Amino acid sequence: MERKEICDKIYYMTKKKKSFKTVCKELNLKDYEVIGLVTVMAQEGYNIDFVDGELIIRKVPKLNQDVYEIPYNLEHLKLLLISDTHLCSKYDRLDILRYLYDKAENQGIEYVLHSGDFTDGRSNRPEHIYELREHSYEGQVDYCVDKYPAFNGKTYMISGNHDDWWYKSNGSEIVKTIAKKREDMVYLGPDVADLKIGKLKIRLYHGMGGGAYAKSYKLQKYLDSIPTEEKPDILQTGHTHQSFYMKQDKTHCFQTSCLEDQTPYCRSMGLANDKSCWWVDVDFDDKGNIYSIKPELETFGDKKIYTKKR
């Protein structure tokens, strides 16, 4: 077998919770050979480690000075950027999510980034209850855990203002609770988080407040507020339900729209829901430095997409 095939088998067996001794025996490898391969695998982006004599799958990336770090040393990385899924709204689009995760799986994508408003929450607006599939905290957790598409990679996510309504009402972080119940989800915190994949620096930011007179205005103002030494290569934002891309200096800025049909509230406020996502290709040179970042926008209409339930 080639090295990649062996590494994939080690990763698969570890996910199936097979013991270290079993992995060595079934692959006919010495213990030090498996440990060496696991060390290399971690450097190449596999979420795997050897701890206390056993192989484990790391759920949360290493946190270093408020930055979550994922080792990566391959020449190409493809990301899927999504936001504002507003699950448990009667207008959520699980069909689009299933389509996107099927596509990501088929393309070998390992990282999906979600910039907040994972759920629709429950606001103080009286009529909001009529827009919800699930009204209770427990009901929304169960809905998301059961219905969100399964994925062999990881979805890294922050919470947004809709998710935080549960924190304001009962002190519970709903996205954190959902992620704890799913092996393929990683919660990075409320509103903003920094993630580093190899040498690629990413900031996820949800944001708040109303729209601006120009799509670029809030992105530019927020980017200007980040100290020079902390500026990311990719800035992904949510909240506005509108898609937009710009490059300022070295930062590629992605305003990520929603995956929700227009709600009665949005209609009454004259707000459009721009259903779309970003596919991002990142190329590295042989030293792991970023060579290019290429965005591709995919948009969706109101027509349902029929896929197998993941």
Helices and strands as residue ranges (DSSP letters): H 3-15, H 20-27, H 31-43, E 48-51, E 54-57, E 62-64, E 67-70, E 76-82, H 94-106, E 111-115, G 126-131, H 137-147, E 154-159, H 161-170, H 174-180, E 185-190, E 192-197, E 200-205, H 215-225, G 228-230, E 234-237, E 244-248, E 251-255, H 264-269, E 276-284, E 290-299
